Amino acid sequence: MSKFTCEKCGAEFKQKSHYTQHEKRKNPCIKETKLKEYIGKAVEEKLAEIGNPVGTSEKTAYTFIEVCAGGGGLSSGLIKAGFTPLLLNDNNKDCCETLKKTHKGVPVVCSPMELLDLTPYIGKVDLFTGGVPCQSFSQAGLRKGLSDPRGELMVKFADMLHILKPKIFMIENVKGLITHNAGETITSILKLLNKEELYNIHFKLLNANDYGVPQKRERVFIVGTLKTNTSLFNFPEKNVKQLVLKDVLYDVPPSPGAKYNEEKIQLYKLIPQGGCWINLPEDKQKAYLGNSYFSGGGKRGILYRLSMLKPSLTLLCTPSQKQTERCHPLEERPLTIREYARIQTFSDDYNFSGGVASQYKQIGNAVPVELARQMGLAIINAL
């Protein structure tokens, strides 16, 4: 039986009537075709640039694709380690603009990750990675896990992984993933990622402060290596020195930042470095906390002031929420954008797109650049 093929998207139809109906639709497949052409062209150009033209086996650099790339912390660290990005993806416009201007020449696709066509990259990717959205596993959230639509992206990642079959894959996620649903969630995820039993998979909880980052930030890293690889993967060794804020909060370039109201400014004048609401006189404690003063519990994130002699607490999507304050150690104000970026080990010339709130979010969600670099070196040792 003859087939009718659409020249725009390659779709095949057994019946002419179906083919005709497809052709009459308004722009039925132009967007999909353009995306595939863009990706295919980008693959050839990027591989040629790094000395690995399509059709040759010799290569001079390790390659990676990252989905859910955010503001570029992970990709920046991997590039510093010696990787070359073939494709970066995110669904947020500001993140994509940040990636385009800080990773010049790298193809950036701004779309939901599940719409990506990665078939042009089969056999060309050493590392497939992504900070798959983690809010559904957060200890501070509802911890819905895989039942949350954001948790379903883990399923999409696994599907893409088994299309690409890279030598190594890596996922970064929040600490709560390990304990979610009494450990059943991570067990299910590991089975999902290894449904074809192609990979040796390891996971470990890492504290960024052990890897050159002046911040207590615990995240889970899941790394899988093809069973055909001859080299074993080992997580990086902890650094000898742990950085604190005085190591980075000096000569920081001026930048925008959130502001406190006058009431909070006056309260912070009573709180020393490393202190919080408990350092206030009792009458001011009761006035500021209201009914929560009598509810018990530590609540040490309220009116917390950072200390120059300690690493920062985990930076969040905003520096000024009542339960999770991050006040500057020496001044009565939140950390600025550039101070946030310094603590996350971004370089001072790394420019983020979007408004102030968006920039805080991009930085707060990022994998610290130096942690990403050290993970990248460990992965290269296994390639």
N, C-alpha and C positions, 0 to 999 in steps of 0.2 A: 504494500500500500504506500502511495506517495505521501510525503510529508510537506507541510507548508511552514516555512521558517521566516520569522520576523527578522528583518535586517537590522533593526534597532537594538533589540535585546537578546536575540538568539532563541526566543521561545518557539517551540515546535507544536504544530497542530495537525492532527490526523484528518480533520474535516475542514474543507475550504470555508464553510459558513462560520466556523469558530475563528479561523484566521482573519476573515473579513471583518467580523465583529471586533476583534482585537485591534485591527488597523484603524477602524473608525473611531475608536476611543480617543478622547483629547489627551495628547501627550501621555500615552499609556506607559512608556518605559524610558523616556529620555533621561530622567533623573538617575535611574539605576544604571543606565548605560554610561552616563558621564562619570558617575562615581567609579565604576569599574575601570573605565579608561584612565581616569586620574590615578587610581591606585596602581594599575599596571605600568603606566609611564613612570610613576614615582619609584617603583621597585627597580626598574631598569636604570634610571638615572642615579639613584642612591648606590646601587651595587657597583655601577661603573665608577662612581666617585671614589669608593673605598677600595678599588682595585679588584673587584670580583664581578666582571661582566657576566650577564646572563649566559649560561651555557658553559662556564668554566668552573673548575673546582678549586683553583688556587685563590686564597683570600689573605688579606693583610689586616683585617680587623674583625672583632666579634660584633655580631649584630643583635639588635633586640627590637621588639614591638611592645609598646605599652598601651593598655586600655585604661580608662578611668585615670588618666594621667594627672588631673588636677592642675595645680600651679607649677609643677615641674620639679619638685624636690627629688623624687626617685630618679627621673631621667637625668637630671643634672649630675647626681652622684655617679650613676652608671657611666655617663660620658667621661667624667673625671677618672674613672677606673680603667677606661680604655675601650668602652663599647661605642658602637655607632648606631644611632636610631634609624630604623627603616620607616617607622610609622608611629605617630603619637595620636591618641584619641581621647576626647572627652566630650561630654554632652553640654557643658556650660560655656556660654559665649565668652565670658571674661577669662576663663581658664584657657580657652583656645587662643584668644588674642595674646595672652601672656606667653604661651608656648611658641606662637609664631614669631614674636619679636625677640625672644630670648634663645630660641633654637633655630636660628636662621638657616634656611635651606632644607629643613626637615619637613616632610609631608605631615600636616596636621589635619585630621578629619574630625570636624565638629558634628557629631551625631551620636545617637544611642549606640552603645557598643554592639548590641545585637543586630544592627543593620550593616555592620562591616562585612565586606567580602574579603576574606583573607586568603582565598585560594591562590592568588598570584604569588604569595609568599611561601608556599609549601616547599620545603627543602632549602630555604634561604635564611632561616631564623635560628640563631643559637639560643636566644632567651626570649620567652614570652612571659610578660609580667603585667601586674596591675594592682593598684590599690582598690580592689573591688569594694564598693560602698559598704561601710561597716556600722552604720547607725543602728541597724536592727540587732546587732550583737553587743552594743555599748552597755557598759555597766551602769551608766547614768540614764539609760533609756528604758524602753519597755521590753527589750530583749526578745523580740518576736522571732528572730532567726530566719530560717529558710521560708517560713510562712509569710514573711514580709516581702512585698514586691522588690525591695532592694536586695533582700537575701536571695531572691530568684536569680539575680545577676551572677551569683556564684555558679548556678547551673549553666548559664550562658557561657561563662568563662570556660567551664569544663568542656562544653561542646566545641568551642573554638580551639581549645588546646588539642583536642583529638583530631581536628582538621589539620592543624599546623604540624603537630608532632615535633616540637623543637627539642633540642638536646637537653635543655633545662627550662623549668618554669619556676616562677616565684610569685607568691601572693603575700601582701602585707595586710594585716587586719588588727582589730583591737583585742586587748587582753581578755575581754569577756567572751570571746569565741571559744576559749579553752574550757570554760566552766558552763557555758550555755547548755541548758537542758541536761545537767549532770554529766556533761561530756559527750552526750549522744550526737550533738550537732557536728562537732569537729570530726567525730568518727564517720558520720555520714558523708561529710565533705571529702574526707580523704578517700573513701570508697568511690565517690563520684569522680574525683580527679583521676583515679586509677582504674576506671571501669574496664579498660582494655589490658590492664596489668603490664603497662609499658614502663612504668617509672618506679624507682626507689624514692620514697617520699620521707622527708624529715620535717619536723616543725619544732620551733623553739621560741620561748618568750625572751625578747631582748630588751634591755633598758638602754636607751640612747646615750645615757650618761656614761656608760661603759665604753662608748665608741666615739669619743671626741666631740660630744654634744653637751653643752652646759644646761642640761634639762633632764629632769626625771620623766621619762616618757617610755612606757612599756607597750610594746607591740608584738604581735605574733607574726612570725615569718614562716611560711610553708614553702619548702623548696623540693622540687622533684627532678631527678636526673634519669635520663634513659638508662635502662638496664644494660644496654649495649655499650654505654660509656665505660672506658677503662679506668678513668680517674674517679676517686670518691669525693663527695662534697663534704666539707667541714665548715661549720659556722666560724666566723672570725673570732680570734682570741680577744679577750677584753684588754683595753688599753691600760697601761700602768697608771697614768694620771687621769683623774676625773676633773673636768673643768667646772668652774663655778662662774657666777655672773660677772665677777670683777675681771675675769679673763676676756670678756667680750663687750661689756657695756662701757666702752670708753671711745671717745672721738667718733661717735655714731653720727652719720649725716642727718641733718634735720629732715623731718617728714611729718605728714599729717598723723593725727591720732585721736582717739576718743577723749572725752572730757568728763570730769566729775563736777557735780553741782557743789555749791558752797558748803552745804551741810556735810557732805562726805569729805571734802577737803579738810574741814576743821576736825573731823573725827580722825582722819589719818595722821594729823599732826600729833596725836596722842599715842600712836602705835609705832613701836620700834621695828627695825628690820627683822623679818622672820616672825613677826607678831600678827595678831588678828583681833577680832572683837573682844576676846577675853582680856585684853590689855586695857580696855576702856574702864572708866569708873562704872560701878554697877547701875547707876541711874541711866547712864548713856547706853549701856548694854540693853536694858529693858526697853528704852525708848526706840532704839534702832531695830531690835529683833522682834518686838511686839510679842504676840502669843507664842512664837517659836522659841522664845527664851525659856519657856517652861516645858518644852516638848522633849528635852533630853537630847542625847547624842552630841557628837563633837562639834559639828558645823564649823570646822576650822577653816573652811574656804571663804567664809564670810569676812569681809574687810581684811583679807590677807594681804600683807605687805611682803614682797620678795626680799631676799637678803643677798647682798653682794658676796657673802662668804659661802653661799650654798648654790647648788644648781636651781634653775627655775622649776617650778611645778609645771606639769604638762600644759603647754599652750593650747588653748581652745579656739573656737571659731570667733570669739570675741573676748577682749580682755576685761570686760566689765559686765559681769552678771552677778547678781547678789550672792548666789551660792558659791561662785567660783571666781572671786576677784583676783587680779594679778596686778597689784599696784607697784609702781616703780620703787626700788629700794630706797632712793634718796630724795625723791620728789613726790608731791601729792598729786599724782596723775597716773593714768594707765600707761602701759608701754606703747610706744609709737609703732608705726608700720615698720620702720627700719630696725628698731630694737627687736621687734618680733622676728624679723628676718635674720638678724644676727644670731639670735638664740637658736633658730632653726638651721643655722650654718649656711644660709644663702650668702653669696657675695654682695657687696654693697652696690654693685652696678647691675644687679638682677632686678629688673623693673616689672612690677605687676600691673595688670590692666584692671579697669573697673573703679568703682567708688571705694571709699575707705572701708566700708563694711565688707565688700567683696574681697578686698585685698587681705583683710584680717582672716577671712574664712579660707582663702587659698593657702595662706601661710600656716594657719592653725591645723589644716587638714593634711599638710604635706608630710612626706617622709623626710626627716632631717637629711640634708645633703651629705654630710660626712658619714652618717650611718649607711646611707645608700652606697657611698663610694666604697666603704669597707666590705659591705655585702657583695658589691660588684667584683672586687678583687678576689674574694673567696670563691665566687662562681667561676671566674676565669681560671682559677687553679683547678677546677673540676672539669674544664673543657678540654 
